[in-house]
Amino acid sequence: MVKRIFNIREFSNYLNIRSVKEEEIHVVNFATEQEVLLKSDPITIDFYLLAIKPPIDKRLVTTHYMEDQSDASFMYIDGPHNSLDWDISPPTAGYTILVSAKYLNKLAKDYSFMHYNNHEALFLSKEEEVILWDIFKKTYDEFQKEFFSRDVMLSYISLIFSYTQIFYDRQFDTRSKIYHKVINDFYKNLEDFFSQTDVAGLPSVAFFAQKSNLSPNYFGDLVKHFTGKSPIDHIQDYVVQLAKDKLKNTSLSVSEISYSLGFDYPNYFARFFRKKTGIAPRVYRNQ
C-alpha cells in the first residue's frame, strides 16, 4: 500500500478545518473550530507544522507538572515527511501554522530541533508560553487580514524558531535530573551491547535513542548538551577503548578483534582504528 502524503489543503480537510484560503500557508485558531478530528492513525505531511496548545493530547495530559512547566501549554514543530498521529480532547484554544516547505527549508536547516521526528513536545514555562502565544496570535491576526503579508508571517515564524531553540536548551537544563538518567542508561546500554558474545554489527545512534523512546536527533542533542560529545563519538571512543584492551591483553588476531567488535571487514576496522588513534592496530599491539 502506497503511503499517502498530505499537502496543506488535504491535511486541513482531513482535520475538518474550515476553508483554506491559501495553498501554501494557513493558520488555524482552534478556538473557532468545532469539528476537529480528535483521533487519527499515523499520516505523513509534506509541509511544516508549528503548533501551540493546551495539553489536550491524552498522551501528554498529566496532573503532575514539573517546576519548569506551565500547566497550560506545550508546543511542537514538525517538518515534511514526518508522521503524525493524535488522540486529543476537544480543543478550546491553540494555534497551528501550516507552511509550505519551499518557504522554510533553508531556515529549518539551522535548527537541530527540526530533525526531531518522535514528536517530542516542548513543555513551556509560564514566561515562555506568554512569549509564544503572543507570537502565534500575531501571526494569526496578520493572516486574518484581507491582504496579509506573507513576509510578516514568515518573520514571526522565524522568531518562533529562534525562541524554540532557546527553550529546548532550557528544557535540557531544567530537566537535567531526568536527562542525566538518559545519559547513564546510554552508557549502560553501550556496555551491554558489546558484552554480548556475538556482536552483530556496530550499533547506531538510532538504536540507543529508541531504547530511550526519543528520536535520534533529540537524543543526539541531549547527549551532546550534557557531555560535550555526540553519541556517535561516544560509541566510537568506546569501540577504540575495547580494541586497545583486546590488542594489549589478549592473543586474538586483529581480524578476530575486528569481528568481535562488530566490524564486517578487518580492513575497515584497521582504517577506523588508524583514523581514531593515528596508528595501525598491529603497531599499537607491538608498542
C-alpha positions as CSV (number, residue, x, y, z in Angstrom):
1,M,0.0,0.0,0.0
2,V,1.4,3.4,-1.0
3,K,1.8,5.8,1.9
4,R,-0.3,8.9,1.4
5,I,1.4,12.2,1.9
6,F,-0.9,15.2,2.8
7,N,-0.4,18.7,1.5
8,I,-1.8,21.7,3.4
9,R,-5.3,21.7,1.9
10,E,-5.6,17.9,2.2
11,F,-4.5,17.9,5.8
12,S,-6.9,20.7,6.6
13,N,-9.8,18.8,5.0
14,Y,-8.7,15.7,6.8
15,L,-8.7,17.6,10.1
16,N,-12.1,19.1,9.4
17,I,-10.7,22.6,9.4
18,R,-12.8,25.3,7.8
19,S,-12.0,26.5,4.3
20,V,-8.3,27.1,3.4
21,K,-7.7,30.5,1.8
22,E,-4.1,29.9,0.9
23,E,-2.5,26.8,-0.6
24,E,1.0,27.5,0.8
25,I,0.4,29.0,4.2
26,H,-2.5,28.6,6.6
27,V,-3.2,29.4,10.3
28,V,-5.7,27.6,12.4
29,N,-7.3,29.1,15.5
30,F,-8.7,26.1,17.4
31,A,-11.0,28.4,19.4
32,T,-13.0,28.9,16.2
33,E,-13.0,25.2,15.1
34,Q,-15.8,23.0,16.4
35,E,-15.5,19.8,14.4
36,V,-11.7,19.0,14.6
37,L,-10.8,15.3,14.1
38,L,-9.9,14.1,17.5
39,K,-8.1,10.9,16.8
40,S,-6.0,9.7,13.9
41,D,-3.7,6.8,12.9
42,P,-0.3,8.0,11.6
43,I,-0.3,10.2,8.5
44,T,2.5,11.9,6.7
45,I,2.8,15.6,5.8
46,D,4.8,17.5,3.1
47,F,4.9,20.9,4.9
48,Y,6.0,22.5,8.1
49,L,3.6,22.5,11.1
50,L,4.0,24.7,14.1
51,A,1.5,24.2,17.0
52,I,0.9,25.7,20.4
53,K,-1.9,24.2,22.5
54,P,-3.1,23.4,26.0
55,P,-2.3,19.8,27.0
56,I,-5.2,18.3,25.1
57,D,-3.2,15.3,23.7
58,K,-4.2,12.5,26.0
59,R,-0.6,11.2,26.0
60,L,0.7,14.5,27.4
61,V,-2.0,15.3,29.9
62,T,-0.8,14.9,33.5
63,T,-1.7,16.1,36.9
64,H,2.0,16.2,37.9
65,Y,3.7,19.2,36.3
66,M,7.4,19.8,36.6
67,E,8.6,23.0,38.2
68,D,9.8,24.4,34.9
69,Q,6.4,23.6,33.2
70,S,3.2,25.6,33.0
71,D,0.0,23.6,33.2
72,A,-1.4,25.5,30.2
73,S,0.8,25.0,27.2
74,F,3.1,22.9,25.1
75,M,4.3,23.3,21.5
76,Y,5.9,21.2,18.8
77,I,7.2,21.7,15.3
78,D,7.0,19.0,12.6
79,G,8.5,19.1,9.1
80,P,8.0,17.5,5.7
81,H,7.8,13.7,5.7
82,N,7.2,13.5,9.4
83,S,4.5,11.1,10.6
84,L,1.8,12.4,12.9
85,D,-0.9,10.7,14.9
86,W,-3.0,12.0,17.7
87,D,-5.7,11.3,20.3
88,I,-6.9,14.5,21.8
89,S,-9.7,16.1,23.8
90,P,-11.8,18.7,22.0
91,P,-9.6,21.8,21.8
92,T,-10.9,25.1,23.1
93,A,-7.7,27.1,22.3
94,G,-4.5,26.9,20.4
95,Y,-2.9,27.8,17.1
96,T,-1.4,25.7,14.3
97,I,0.6,27.3,11.5
98,L,1.0,25.3,8.3
99,V,3.7,26.4,5.9
100,S,4.9,25.2,2.5
101,A,8.4,23.6,2.6
102,K,9.7,26.0,0.0
103,Y,9.4,28.9,2.4
104,L,11.1,27.2,5.4
105,N,13.6,24.6,4.1
106,K,16.5,27.0,4.2
107,L,15.7,28.4,7.6
108,A,15.0,24.9,9.1
109,K,18.5,23.7,8.3
110,D,19.9,26.0,11.0
111,Y,17.8,24.4,13.8
112,S,18.5,20.9,15.2
113,F,15.0,20.5,16.6
114,M,13.6,20.5,13.1
115,H,15.0,17.0,12.8
116,Y,13.2,15.6,15.9
117,N,10.8,13.1,14.5
118,N,9.3,11.5,17.5
119,H,7.0,14.4,18.1
120,E,9.0,15.5,21.3
121,A,6.9,18.2,22.9
122,L,8.4,21.4,24.2
123,F,6.8,22.0,27.6
124,L,6.7,25.7,28.1
125,S,7.3,27.6,31.3
126,K,5.0,30.3,32.3
127,E,7.2,33.0,30.9
128,E,7.8,31.1,27.7
129,E,4.1,30.5,27.0
130,V,3.4,34.2,27.3
131,I,6.0,34.9,24.6
132,L,5.0,32.2,22.2
133,W,1.2,32.6,22.5
134,D,1.7,36.2,21.7
135,I,3.7,35.5,18.5
136,F,1.3,32.8,17.4
137,K,-1.6,35.2,17.9
138,K,0.2,38.0,15.9
139,T,0.7,35.5,13.1
140,Y,-3.0,34.5,13.1
141,D,-4.1,38.2,13.3
142,E,-1.9,39.0,10.2
143,F,-3.3,36.1,8.3
144,Q,-6.9,37.2,9.0
145,K,-6.3,40.5,7.1
146,E,-7.8,40.6,3.6
147,F,-4.4,41.4,2.2
148,F,-2.0,39.8,4.6
149,S,1.8,39.9,4.3
150,R,3.5,36.6,3.8
151,D,6.8,38.3,4.6
152,V,5.5,39.4,8.0
153,M,4.1,36.0,8.8
154,L,7.4,34.3,7.8
155,S,9.2,36.8,10.1
156,Y,7.0,35.7,13.0
157,I,7.7,32.1,12.2
158,S,11.5,32.8,12.1
159,L,11.1,34.4,15.6
160,I,9.2,31.3,16.8
161,F,12.1,29.1,15.6
162,S,14.6,31.3,17.4
163,Y,12.7,31.1,20.7
164,T,12.1,27.4,20.3
165,Q,15.8,26.6,20.1
166,I,16.4,28.7,23.3
167,F,13.5,27.0,25.1
168,Y,14.6,23.5,24.1
169,D,18.0,24.3,25.6
170,R,16.3,25.5,28.7
171,Q,14.3,22.2,28.9
172,F,17.5,20.2,28.8
173,D,19.0,22.2,31.7
174,T,16.0,22.4,33.9
175,R,15.3,18.7,33.5
176,S,18.9,17.6,34.0
177,K,18.0,15.0,36.6
178,I,15.8,13.2,34.1
179,Y,18.2,13.6,31.3
180,H,21.2,12.5,33.3
181,K,19.4,9.2,33.7
182,V,19.1,9.0,29.9
183,I,22.9,9.6,29.7
184,N,23.6,6.9,32.3
185,D,21.3,4.5,30.5
186,F,23.1,5.2,27.3
187,Y,26.4,4.3,28.8
188,K,25.0,1.1,30.3
189,N,23.3,0.1,27.0
190,L,26.5,0.7,25.2
191,E,28.4,-1.5,27.6
192,D,25.6,-4.2,27.4
193,F,25.7,-4.2,23.6
194,F,29.4,-5.0,23.5
195,S,29.2,-7.5,26.3
196,Q,27.3,-9.9,24.0
197,T,29.2,-12.9,22.9
198,D,28.0,-12.3,19.3
199,V,28.1,-8.7,18.3
200,A,26.2,-8.2,15.1
201,G,27.4,-5.0,13.5
202,L,28.2,-1.7,15.1
203,P,25.3,0.0,16.9
204,S,23.7,3.1,15.5
205,V,22.6,6.2,17.4
206,A,19.0,5.3,16.5
207,F,19.5,2.0,18.3
208,F,20.2,3.8,21.6
209,A,17.7,6.6,21.0
210,Q,14.9,4.0,20.6
211,K,15.8,2.5,24.0
212,S,15.2,6.0,25.5
213,N,12.0,6.5,23.5
214,L,13.5,9.5,21.8
215,S,14.2,10.4,18.2
216,P,17.8,10.1,17.2
217,N,18.3,13.8,16.7
218,Y,16.7,14.8,20.0
219,F,18.7,12.1,21.7
220,G,21.9,13.4,20.0
221,D,21.3,17.0,21.1
222,L,20.6,15.8,24.6
223,V,23.8,13.7,24.9
224,K,25.9,16.4,23.3
225,H,24.4,19.1,25.6
226,F,25.4,17.3,28.7
227,T,28.6,15.6,27.7
228,G,30.1,17.8,25.0
229,K,30.3,14.9,22.6
230,S,27.9,13.4,20.2
231,P,26.5,9.9,20.7
232,I,28.5,8.6,17.7
233,D,31.7,10.0,19.2
234,H,30.9,8.1,22.4
235,I,30.2,4.9,20.5
236,Q,33.4,5.2,18.5
237,D,35.5,6.1,21.5
238,Y,34.1,3.1,23.4
239,V,35.0,0.8,20.5
240,V,38.5,2.2,20.3
241,Q,39.0,1.6,24.0
242,L,37.7,-2.0,23.7
243,A,40.0,-2.5,20.7
244,K,43.0,-1.2,22.7
245,D,42.2,-3.5,25.6
246,K,41.9,-6.6,23.3
247,L,45.1,-5.7,21.5
248,K,47.1,-5.3,24.7
249,N,45.6,-8.1,26.8
250,T,44.5,-10.9,24.5
251,S,46.2,-13.1,21.9
252,L,43.3,-12.6,19.4
253,S,44.3,-11.7,15.9
254,V,43.4,-8.3,14.5
255,S,40.8,-10.0,12.3
256,E,39.3,-11.8,15.3
257,I,39.2,-8.5,17.3
258,S,37.5,-6.7,14.4
259,Y,34.8,-9.3,14.1
260,S,34.3,-9.4,17.9
261,L,33.6,-5.6,17.8
262,G,31.0,-5.8,15.0
263,F,33.1,-4.9,12.0
264,D,32.3,-6.8,8.9
265,Y,35.7,-6.5,7.4
266,P,39.1,-6.4,9.2
267,N,40.5,-3.7,6.8
268,Y,37.6,-1.5,7.7
269,F,38.4,-1.9,11.4
270,A,42.1,-1.2,10.7
271,R,41.2,2.1,8.9
272,F,38.8,3.0,11.7
273,F,41.4,2.4,14.4
274,R,44.1,4.3,12.5
275,K,41.8,7.2,12.0
276,K,41.0,7.4,15.7
277,T,44.4,6.7,17.1
278,G,46.9,7.7,14.3
279,I,48.5,4.2,14.2
280,A,47.6,0.8,12.9
281,P,46.3,-1.9,15.2
282,R,49.4,-4.1,14.8
283,V,51.7,-1.2,15.5
284,Y,49.7,-0.4,18.7
285,R,50.0,-4.0,19.8
286,N,53.7,-4.1,19.2
287,Q,54.2,-0.9,21.1
